Amino acid sequence: MAQAPSESGEIVVGTIYEDCAYHPVLCTAVHDDGSVSGISLIDASEPRNCAPDGCGAVPLAVDDIVLALRNFEAYVARRTEELRAEAE
């Protein structure tokens, strides 16, 4: 399950976060409006932009990053199910 690696859960440059497409993304910029930009660790697409308050970007634990990199489709399926269960 995605979780903050620190107590604050703040995304800063260097943090790896999950964007709204479930990509683990290395944060390369934090903007004045609180949005973040980075590069996907799945397909190197950039810029990947998220507003943590808007689309739910969350810092990732190392375990989640490894799972996403090993089998992205399975990771997306798992995260989709987790989020569905949380919404119920």
PyMOL commands that set and color helices and strands:
alter all, ss='L'
color gray80, all
select helices_A, chain A and resi 62-70+72-87
alter helices_A, ss='H'
color red, helices_A
select strands_A, chain A and resi 16-18+24-30+36-40+48-50+58-59
alter strands_A, ss='S'
color yellow, strands_A
deselect
rebuild
show_as cartoon
